[in-house]
């Protein structure tokens, strides 16, 4: 995926609520799927703030698209 500099989810330094979502995606081994999804949706890249906001505020949508079901784990 591209930010203003090219990065991957595992290399991205998320903050606040974005960090929690990032950790869940990484724990489930879905970082490549996430990277592909972001490249598809944002072919011209996005800022670090935009990426963190997606992680923070769109976590339910991300988990659904990445096939992560947190309800099954409880």
N, C-alpha and C positions, 0 to 999 in steps of 0.2 A: 504494500500500500504506500501511497505517497502522502507525505505532509509537505511542508515547504522544503524539507529535506526528506529523503526516502528513509522509511523506518518500518519496523514490524511491530506487532502488538507486544511481543516479548521484550523488545528493546525500548518501547515507549515508556516514559516516566509519567504515569497517570497520577492524579491527585484527587483528594476528597472522595466522593462517591464513585468516581470513575475507577479508582484503584480497586475497590471491592469487586466491581464487575470484571475488570481485567483479570484479577486473581481467579475468579470462578471460570472464566473462559480458558485460562491457562491450565487450571486443574483438570478440566475436562478434555484437554488436548485439542481444542478447537481453534487455536491461534491462526493456523493457515486458512481455515474456512472464514474466519473473521477478516483476515487480510484480503482474501479474494472478494468478499462481500463489499468491503470498503472501496476496493479498486473498481468494482462494477458500478457502485452507486456514485462514486466521486472520481471519475477518470482523470480529472485535472488536479486532484489532490485536495487537501483540506488543512486548515490550521491545527496546531496542537490543541487550542481551546475548543475548536469544533469537534475534534476527535474525543477529547475528554468529556465534552457535553453529551455526545452520543453514548459513550460508555456509562455516564452517570444517569442521564435522564431517559434513555431508551433501552434500559437493561432488559425489560420484559420482552420487547420486540426482538432484541438481539438474541436472547436465549431461545425464543421460539424459532427464529430463522436458523440458528446454529444447532437446533435439536437438543438443547439442554433443558431437561425437565427437573427443576429443583424440588417439585412436590414429591417425586418418586424417592428422593433421598431422605425425606423426613421420617 
